[in-house]
């Protein structure tokens, strides 16, 4: 089928529009919260707990993605994405009504469970109805959603937190969820041969418990307890043991929640490792750049949101062009170019941290975004195109699971670094000097992560997009 048949006016145009609306749910949520964090902390308190707002969401998203992906390969994509939209809607309403930081954190988990179905299913459906060559053009449409959301999200977050109430950053999801669900129900129809399946509940429980304990140990270490204390050692060791048990359970499960074969092939493993790096880099900047700008430079939330938007503007621009790159030079070379650009942007941010240069911070975010767009999309499509339909959901889920884990663990580590520096500062409290030092350390950690992601991209096997 010709790529000229890809677009809004084509036979698949209504489905494409529905997928764009669905993608918009996660795209806006990815940036709208970050600019409101200082306002939320000022209202509910708990600065040391704010990384949990991201970690718990990303953890719930990560551990649910493989479950949804497996179910989608047996039950179909549509029922799973509709469940995801429903959970995302419920979580958004509850977050908007939250009365304390612990309550908000708990409701963010429900949101994450919904996002775990929404984002991968939209990508998987696109992989089902478009060929690899067509996806190069379709990516431009999906990338436009992130481009619009990259401006709308931070702007709305800044406007709501500065002029109205931070609660509206969650309430705005209500109409978006309803419209997306209506469009999908109306336009997307699939024929699925339903077969008997066994849900790997043991694997899901072990994976969730292990990751929760490890993230808990990282975030609370040096805060709720000392790093070498009994609770800290117990959390780390128990989490590690549960991960080992999870590995054994997946080998014996009839239908594993996260099949180990999804990481046993060189291409799938390397793209998964790249996704881990992408997730960590993305969350490191989106969660700490606004805090840095507002806490150190005194930037208003709306302006901080626009500066952060530079990151998510750069991403869709390059993502829309990435198809031309990987069709000509291959997936691996495209990813290498992208991750090198990410490293350059991160190093610029490190070199200028602490200087009152809002424009330079925004520019470095834009450069990082340009690089991420050339990394995330081509590596995911490379993984998708290497398997057939009945494995595509699992492969997509495993790749996005890796990105979510990178974000969840990344924000936990970055949060631990920030809390440790603030706690060890001369004042021992959160002031401009301690926030500046913490932010600079986080930016260094982001640059190190980018360097490690370069290594992962180098290990990626060459594969054409033919």
C-alpha positions in Angstrom: 0.0 0.0 0.0 1.4 3.4 -1.0 2.3 6.0 1.6 0.1 8.4 -0.3 -2.8 6.5 1.4 -1.5 7.5 4.8 -3.3 10.6 6.2 -6.5 11.9 7.6 -8.4 11.5 4.3 -7.4 7.9 3.7 -9.4 4.9 4.7 -7.5 4.6 7.9 -7.6 8.3 8.6 -10.3 8.1 11.3 -8.3 5.5 13.2 -5.2 7.7 12.9 -7.1 10.6 14.4 -8.3 8.4 17.2 -4.8 7.2 17.9 -3.6 10.8 18.0 -6.3 11.7 20.5 -5.4 8.7 22.7 -1.6 9.5 22.5 -2.5 13.1 23.6 -3.7 11.8 27.0 -0.2 10.6 27.9 1.6 13.3 26.0 0.0 16.2 27.9 0.3 14.3 31.2 4.0 13.9 30.6 4.7 17.6 31.0 1.8 19.3 32.7 2.6 18.1 36.2 6.3 19.1 36.3 5.7 22.8 36.2 3.1 22.6 39.1 5.3 20.6 41.5 6.5 23.7 43.5 2.9 24.9 43.8 1.7 21.5 44.9 4.4 21.2 47.4 3.6 24.6 48.7 -0.1 23.6 49.1 0.2 20.0 50.4 3.8 20.0 51.7 6.3 17.1 51.4 9.1 18.3 49.1 11.1 15.1 49.9 8.1 13.1 48.7 7.5 14.8 45.4 9.7 12.4 43.4 7.1 9.8 44.3 4.5 11.7 42.2 6.6 10.6 39.2 8.0 7.3 40.5 4.7 5.7 41.6 3.0 6.7 38.3 5.9 5.4 36.2 6.1 2.2 38.4 2.4 1.4 38.0 2.7 2.1 34.2 5.8 0.0 33.9 4.6 -3.1 35.7 1.2 -3.0 34.0 2.5 -2.6 30.4 3.6 -6.2 30.0 0.3 -7.5 31.4 -1.7 -5.3 29.0 0.6 -6.2 26.1 0.2 -9.9 26.7 -3.6 -9.6 27.0 -3.7 -7.5 23.8 -2.1 -10.3 21.9 -4.8 -12.6 23.0 -7.9 -10.5 23.5 -7.2 -7.7 21.0 -6.0 -4.1 21.3 -9.3 -2.3 21.6 -10.7 -3.6 24.9 -7.3 -3.1 26.6 -7.0 0.5 25.4 -10.5 1.3 26.5 -9.8 -0.1 30.0 -6.7 2.1 30.1 -8.6 5.2 29.2 -11.2 4.4 32.0 -8.5 3.9 34.6 -6.7 7.1 33.5 -9.9 9.0 33.8 -10.6 7.7 37.3 -7.1 8.4 38.5 -7.3 12.0 37.1 -10.5 12.7 38.9 -9.2 11.4 42.2 -5.9 13.3 41.8 -7.8 16.5 41.4 -9.6 15.8 44.6 -6.5 14.8 46.6 -6.3 16.3 50.1 -2.7 15.3 51.0 0.6 14.4 49.3 0.2 10.6 50.3 -3.3 10.7 48.8 -2.1 12.3 45.6 0.7 9.8 45.3 -1.8 6.9 45.7 -4.1 8.3 43.0 -1.2 8.9 40.7 -0.7 5.1 40.8 -4.2 4.6 39.4 -3.4 7.1 36.6 -0.2 5.1 35.9 -2.2 1.9 35.6 -4.3 3.5 32.9 -1.3 5.0 31.1 0.2 1.5 31.0 -2.5 0.5 28.6 -3.1 3.7 26.7 0.4 4.5 25.3 1.6 1.1 24.2 -1.8 0.1 22.7 -1.8 3.3 20.5 1.7 2.5 19.3 0.8 -1.2 18.8 -2.3 -0.4 16.8 -0.3 1.9 14.5 2.2 -1.0 14.1 -0.7 -3.3 13.1 -2.4 -1.2 10.5 0.7 0.4 8.9 3.8 -1.1 7.3 7.3 -0.2 8.4 7.6 2.3 5.4 4.2 3.8 6.1 5.0 4.2 9.8 7.8 6.6 8.8 5.1 9.0 7.6 2.6 8.1 10.3 5.2 9.0 12.9 5.0 12.5 11.7 1.3 12.7 12.7 1.9 11.1 16.0 4.9 13.3 16.7 2.7 16.3 16.0 0.6 15.3 19.0 3.7 15.5 21.2 4.7 18.8 19.6 1.3 20.3 20.4 1.3 18.7 23.9 4.8 19.9 24.5 3.6 23.5 24.4 0.1 23.0 25.7 1.1 20.8 28.7 3.7 23.0 30.4 1.7 26.1 29.5 -1.5 24.7 31.0 0.5 23.5 34.1 1.9 27.0 34.5 -1.4 28.7 34.0 -3.3 26.5 36.3 -0.8 26.6 39.1 -0.1 30.3 38.8 -3.6 31.7 38.2 -6.2 29.0 39.1 -5.4 25.8 40.9 -3.0 22.9 40.4 -6.0 20.6 40.6 -7.1 21.6 37.1 -4.0 19.9 35.6 -5.9 16.6 36.4 -9.4 17.8 35.8 -8.5 18.8 32.2 -8.1 15.1 31.4 -11.8 14.4 31.9 -13.0 15.8 28.5 -9.8 14.4 26.8 -10.5 10.9 28.0 -14.2 11.0 27.0 -13.4 12.3 23.5 -10.6 9.7 22.9 -12.8 6.8 24.1 -15.7 7.9 21.8 -13.4 8.2 18.8 -11.8 4.8 19.3 -15.2 3.2 19.8 -16.5 4.8 16.7 -13.6 4.3 14.3 -11.5 1.3 15.3 -12.7 -2.2 14.6 -10.6 -5.3 14.8 -11.1 -9.0 14.2 -9.5 -11.1 16.9 -9.5 -14.9 17.3 -9.9 -15.1 21.1 -8.1 -18.0 22.6 -7.7 -19.4 26.1 -5.0 -17.7 28.1 -3.5 -17.8 31.5 -2.6 -14.6 33.3 0.8 -14.7 35.0 -0.4 -13.3 38.3 2.7 -14.6 40.2 5.0 -12.9 37.8 3.1 -9.6 38.0 3.1 -9.7 41.8 6.8 -10.6 42.1 7.8 -7.9 39.6 5.7 -5.2 41.2 6.9 -6.1 44.7 10.5 -6.2 43.7 10.5 -2.8 41.9 8.5 -1.1 44.6 10.9 -2.2 47.3 14.0 -1.2 45.2 12.5 2.3 44.5 11.4 2.6 48.1 15.0 1.8 49.2 16.5 4.4 46.8 14.0 7.2 47.6 13.9 6.8 51.4 17.5 6.0 51.9 19.2 8.8 53.7 15.7 10.3 54.5 13.4 8.0 56.4 16.4 5.8 57.4 20.2 5.6 57.0 21.6 3.9 54.0 23.3 1.2 56.1 20.3 0.7 58.4 18.3 -2.5 58.8 15.3 -1.2 56.8 17.5 0.0 53.9 19.4 -3.3 53.7 16.2 -5.3 54.0 14.5 -3.3 51.2 17.4 -3.7 48.8 18.1 -7.3 49.5 14.4 -8.4 49.5 13.9 -6.5 46.2 16.9 -8.2 44.6 15.7 -11.7 45.8 12.2 -11.1 44.4 13.7 -10.1 41.1 15.6 -13.4 41.0 12.4 -15.3 41.9 10.6 -13.3 39.1 13.2 -14.6 36.6 12.6 -18.2 37.7 8.8 -17.7 37.6 8.9 -16.4 34.1 10.8 -19.4 32.9 8.1 -21.7 34.2 5.0 -19.6 33.4 2.8 -20.8 30.6 2.2 -17.2 29.5 4.8 -15.1 31.3 3.9 -11.5 32.0 7.3 -10.3 30.7 8.7 -13.1 28.5 12.5 -13.3 28.9 12.8 -13.9 25.2 11.9 -10.3 24.7 15.3 -9.4 26.1 17.3 -12.4 24.9 17.7 -11.3 21.3 20.5 -8.8 20.7 18.3 -6.2 18.9 15.5 -6.4 21.5 18.0 -6.2 24.4 19.9 -3.3 23.0 16.8 -1.3 22.1 15.4 -2.0 25.6 18.6 -0.7 27.2 18.4 2.4 25.1 14.8 2.8 26.2 15.9 2.7 29.9 18.3 5.5 29.2 15.7 7.5 27.3 13.3 7.2 30.2 15.8 8.2 32.8 17.0 11.3 30.8 13.5 12.4 30.1 12.3 12.2 33.7 15.5 13.8 35.0 14.9 16.9 33.0 11.1 17.2 33.2 11.1 16.7 36.9 14.0 18.9 37.9 14.3 21.7 35.3 11.1 23.5 36.5 12.2 23.1 40.1 15.6 24.5 39.2 14.2 27.5 37.3 11.5 28.3 39.9 13.6 27.6 43.0 17.0 29.1 41.8 16.2 31.7 39.1 12.9 32.7 40.5 11.1 32.0 37.2 7.3 32.1 37.3 5.6 28.7 36.7 4.3 29.7 33.3 7.7 30.8 32.1 9.4 27.6 33.5 6.8 25.6 31.7 7.6 27.2 28.4 11.3 26.6 29.0 10.6 22.9 29.6 8.5 22.9 26.5 11.7 23.4 24.5 12.6 19.8 25.4 9.3 18.3 24.2 9.2 20.6 21.2 12.6 19.3 20.0 11.5 15.7 20.4 8.6 15.6 18.0 10.4 17.7 15.4 13.2 15.2 15.1 10.8 12.2 15.6 8.8 13.4 12.6 12.0 13.5 10.5 13.4 10.2 11.9 11.7 8.1 9.3 13.7 9.7 6.5 16.9 9.0 8.5 16.3 5.3 9.3 15.0 4.5 5.8 18.3 5.8 4.4 20.9 5.0 7.0 19.3 2.4 9.1 18.0 2.3 12.7 21.3 1.9 14.4 23.0 4.9 12.8 20.0 7.1 13.4 19.9 6.1 17.0 23.7 6.9 17.4 23.3 10.3 15.9 20.4 11.0 18.2 22.0 9.9 21.4 25.1 11.8 20.6 23.0 15.0 20.3 21.4 14.1 23.6 24.8 13.9 25.2 25.8 17.3 23.8 22.7 18.9 25.1 23.1 17.4 28.5 26.7 18.6 28.7 25.6 22.2 27.8 23.1 22.0 30.6 25.8 20.9 33.1 28.2 23.6 31.9 25.7 26.4 32.4 24.0 25.2 35.6 24.0 27.9 38.2 24.2 30.8 35.7 21.1 33.0 35.4 20.6 32.2 31.8 17.1 31.0 31.2 17.6 31.0 27.4 20.6 28.6 27.6 18.7 26.2 29.8 15.8 26.2 27.3 18.2 25.7 24.4 20.0 22.8 26.1 16.6 21.2 26.7 15.7 21.7 23.0 18.9 20.0 21.9 18.3 17.1 24.2 14.8 16.8 22.8 16.1 16.8 19.2 18.3 13.9 20.1 15.6 11.9 21.9 13.3 12.1 18.9 16.0 10.4 16.8 16.5 7.7 19.4 13.2 6.7 20.9 11.1 6.2 17.7 13.6 4.4 15.5 14.6 2.0 18.1 11.0 1.1 19.0 10.1 0.6 15.3 13.2 -1.5 14.8 12.1 -3.8 17.7 8.5 -3.9 16.4 9.5 -4.7 12.8 11.7 -7.7 13.9 8.6 -9.8 15.0 5.2 -10.9 13.8 1.8 -9.7 14.9 1.4 -12.2 17.7 4.6 -11.0 19.3 4.4 -7.3 18.5 2.3 -6.4 21.5 4.8 -8.1 23.9 7.8 -6.5 22.2 6.2 -3.0 22.2 5.2 -3.5 25.9 8.7 -4.7 26.8 10.3 -1.7 25.1 7.9 0.8 26.8 8.3 -1.1 30.1 12.0 -0.5 29.8 11.5 3.2 29.3 9.1 3.4 32.2 11.5 1.5 34.4 14.3 3.9 33.4 12.1 6.8 34.3 10.9 5.3 37.6 14.3 4.3 38.8 15.9 7.4 37.3 13.6 9.8 39.2 14.2 7.8 42.4 18.0 8.0 42.0 17.9 11.7 41.0 15.5 12.4 43.9 17.8 10.6 46.3 20.7 12.7 45.1 18.8 15.9 45.4 17.5 15.1 48.9 20.9 14.1 50.1 22.5 17.3 48.9 19.8 19.5 50.4 20.0 17.6 53.7 23.7 18.0 53.8 23.7 21.7 52.9 24.7 24.3 55.5 21.1 25.4 56.1 19.8 21.9 56.0 16.6 23.2 54.3 15.4 23.8 50.8 16.7 27.2 49.8 18.0 28.6 46.5 21.6 27.6 47.1 20.7 24.0 48.1 18.3 23.6 45.2 21.0 24.9 42.8 23.5 22.4 44.1 21.0 19.6 43.9 19.9 20.5 40.4 23.5 20.7 39.2 24.2 17.2 40.5 21.1 15.8 38.8 22.1 17.3 35.5 25.5 15.6 35.9 23.7 12.3 36.5 21.6 12.9 33.4 24.8 13.5 31.3 26.3 10.3 32.7 23.1 8.4 31.7 23.4 9.8 28.2 26.9 8.6 27.9 25.9 5.1 29.0 23.0 5.2 26.4 25.6 5.9 23.7 27.3 2.6 24.6 23.9 0.8 24.4 23.3 2.3 20.9 26.7 1.2 19.7 25.8 -2.4 20.7 22.6 -2.3 18.6 22.9 -4.6 15.5 22.5 -3.0 12.1 19.0 -3.5 10.6 17.5 -1.9 7.6 13.9 -0.7 7.4 13.1 -2.7 4.3 
